[in-house]
Amino acid sequence: MDNDLLKKVRKIEIKTRSLSHQIFAGEYHSAFKGRGMAFSQVREYQYGDDVRNMDWNVTARMRAPYIKVFEEERELTVMLLIDVSGSRLFGTRSKSKKELAAEIAAVLSFSASINNDKVGAIFFSTSVEKFIPPKKGRSHLLRIIRELLEFEPENKGTDISSALVFLNNAIKKRCTAFLLSDLMDLDSSCAPRFEDALKVAVNRHDISVINLFDPADRQIPNVGVICVRDLENGGYITVDTSLPSVRERFSEWNRKGLESSLILLRRYKVDSVSVKTDDDYVKALVMLFNTKIK
């Protein structure tokens, strides 16, 4: 790892580990409950205990009432589904969507680690580009952050379905999955192309969506005639941004795409939050966790 990359990884680790300890560990634990309740031990019955938990075999043997004690099965598997398409490089403010994704992924990873959960990652573009199997440990988390910063995908487009299908095939037990994407995966009518895969995934896993976007993704500024490059297909087009009709069509297309994506997520009861590249993502993640708690 070169010195510049090492410094970036270390900077993200220091910032996000601190946030995870100070803010997110408790919120995360409350939001993501684990797989269920597991038998722990038996103890003598106390006034107010639920009689449905009575252990009748031990009660008969000891000739005194005993109940079963259950504890939450805490350990989870957390999967990060991270959009590494060309549009992640875009950013007109303090950071690009790629840098924002790296910080948020790091916060989620360290929050999971504090709660003794395993973390894995799926990097996707038009196909799954890289799979990092879930593990524990600081070195594993730092690997995910490093890969996020330096990974170069083979493809530039976006196919969210490919990530969801891969998740279903690779992770057999129910997991907690975070999809980090700008959700720019629309057909010609501005409808999301990943509904079928999402429908299957939400029945197998606990899916949350973190929509990352730059303000210029949704509203093009008036900067005259410019040459615009599509970061996903590599094409160029000349646009006269001084024309109100051009700016309005651009905003309308993005508004329709966002609206249809949010309607789809609500239809399948997927919790989501949007984060701008110049936003305080702490508030957004706390909001997402609180939604889970409720």
N, C-alpha and C positions, 0 to 999 in steps of 0.2 A: 504494500500500500504506500503510495507516495505521500510526502509530507503534507501537501495541500489537502488531499483527501482525508488523511488522518486527522488534521485539525478540524475539518468540517464535521467528521463523525464524532469527534470528542466534544465539539461545541454543542451539537445536537443532543448528545448523551447527557451532558451536564444540565442543559436547560430542561429537557423533557423528563429526566429522572427526578429532578427536583419537583416539577409540576406533579408528577405521578405520586410522589410521596406526600406532598403537601395538600393536594386538592383531590386527585382522582381515585386514590386507592379505596377509600371508603365508599365513594359514589359507585365505583366499578363493582365492588363486592356486593352492594345492595342491588345493583341493576341486573347482575348476572348470577343467578342463584345456584348453578351447579346442576347435576343430573337428577337430583332427588334426595330422598332420605334413606340412610343406611343404618341398620341395627348397630348399636354401640355396646350396650350392656343392660343388665337388669339391676333394679334397686327396689327397696321396699316402697310400698305405696304410701304416698303422702296426701293429705287432704287437698282436694282440688285437682288431683291428677285425672286424666281422661281414662275412664274405665275400659275404653276400647283398646287401650294399650296393655291391658292386663296379661301377664304371662301365666296362664293357668297351670302349666306343667310345674313351673318353679313354685307357684303358690301352693299347689298340692303337696309338693315334696317338702317345702319349708314350713308348711302349716301356718303361713302368714302371707298376706297379699303382696305380690311383687308385680312391677310393671316393666315393660320393655322401654329402653331409652334409645331414641334415634338421633342421629346427627346428620347434618347436610353433607352429601358427597360433594365436596367443594371443587375438586380439580376439574377444570374445563380444558377443552382445546379451542384456541382462538385462531382463526384464519383471517389473514389480511388479503383481500382481493384488490390488487392495485393496478390501475389503468396506466400502462406505460406507452400509450399511443403518442403520436407526434404532437398532439395538442397540449400535452402536459408541459411542454417546453415554453408555452406562452405565459407571459406575465408582464403587465405594464406598471405594476406598483412595486412594493418592497421585495416581493419574491415571486417566483414562477409557481405554477401549479405543481410541478415536480418537487420543488423545495418544500412547499406547504404539505404535500403528501408525505414526504419523509419525516417531517416533524410530528404530524398527527399519528402516523404509523408508529413512531418511536414512543409517543405518549401512551398509546394503546398497548404497545408491547411491554413497556415497563410497568404499567398498571396491572397487566395480566401476570407478569412475573412476581410482583409483590404479593399477589394472591395465589402464587404457586401453580399457575396455569401454564400449559404449553402454548407456544406461539409458532405458527407457520405462515407462509406467504405464497400467493399465486400472482405472478406478474403476467399481464395479458395485453395483447393488442388485438389483431384480427384472429389470433390464436393464443394459446397459452405459451408464453415465452420462457418462463422459468417457474419451477416448483421447488420451494424450500420446505421440506417436511417439518411438522411441528416438533419442537424440542424445548427444553428449559435451559437456562444459563445465560449469563451476561455475554459470553463470547458469541453465542448463537444470536442474541438480539442485536449485537453490534454488526454481525454479518448481514442481517436483514437491512439495517440502516446503510451500511456500506454499499450493498447491492443496489439499494434504491437510488443512491447518489451517482453510481458509476455505470449501472447497467445500460447497455445499448441494445434495444430490441431489433429484431430482423425486419419486422413490419411496422408500419406507421398508423394503420387504421385501427378501428375499434369494433370489437365484437364481444359484448358483455355476456352473451349466451355461452360462448366458449369457456369463460371462467366459471360460470355457474354449473355447467355440465361437468367440467373437470372436478369441481368441488364435490359434487354428488358422487362421482366415481372414485375419487381418491380418499375421501374422508367418510368412512362407513358409519361411524357413530355420530350422533347429533353433536354439532359444534356451534360456537358463536362466531359468526362471520361478519366482517366489516368490508363493504364494497366502497373503495375510494376512487371516484371517477367524476369527470365533468358531465357524464351521461350523454355525450354527443354520439349517440348510436341510434339514429332515427332513419325512418324510410322517407320516401319522397313526399309523403303527406304529413310529416313531422310526428309520426307515431313511433314509440319505442319498439325496437326489433327483438327485445329479449323477454317478452311476456311468457312464452311457453316454458322457457328455462327457469324463469323466476317462479312460476306456478309450482313446478316440481321442487325447487330448492327450498321454498318456505315451508314445505311439509316435512322436510328432513332436517333443516337447520334453522337456527335463530339468526336471521339476516337483518343487518342494519346498513343503511346507505348514508355515506358522507359525500355530498355533492360539492366538488371543488370547482370554483369558477373565478375568472378575472372580470372586473367590471366591463372591460372592453369586449368580453365574450357576448354581452347582452345589449350593448348600446355603442355603436360606432361613433367616434367623435367627428366633428366637422374640421377636417385637416386638409381639405382640398383634394386634388387628384393624387391618388397613391397607387402603388403596385402592391397587391396583397398576395401573399403566398399561403396556400393551404398546407399546413404542417402534416396532414395525414395522407394526402395524395400527391403532394409535391407540385401541384399546379399553381400557375400564376394568373392573376386577373387584374386589370386596371379598373379602379373604382373612383368615381367622382363623389367624394363624401360631402361636398358642399350642397348637393341636391337633397332636399328634405325627403323626397320620395325614396331615395336610396337608403337613407338612414332609417326611415320608417319600415321599409320592407325587411331590412336586416333585423330590426328590433322585434318586428312581428313574428318572423320565422323563429327567433330564439324564444320569444314568449310562448308560442304554441308548443315548441319542443319541450320546454320546461314544464308547462302546464300538463301536457299529456303524460310526461314521466311521473310527475307527482300524483296524478290521478291513478296511474297504474300502481304505484307503491301503496297508496291508500287502499286500493281495491284488495290487495293481498296482505293488508295490515303490516306493512313493512315500515318500521320507524326510520325517519330520515331527518337530516339537517343539512343546510347549505352553508358553506364557508367561503368567503371571498379571500382573494390573495392578500388583501390589506386588512382583513378582519382579525379580531381576537378570537382564535379558535377555542380558547378555554371556555368561554361562555357557551359556545355552540355545543361542545362535548358535554358540559354539565347539563345543558338542556336535553341532550339526547339520553344521557343516563337517567335523568329525572323522569323522562317519558317512560323508560323501561320500568322504573320503580313503581310508577302509578299503574 
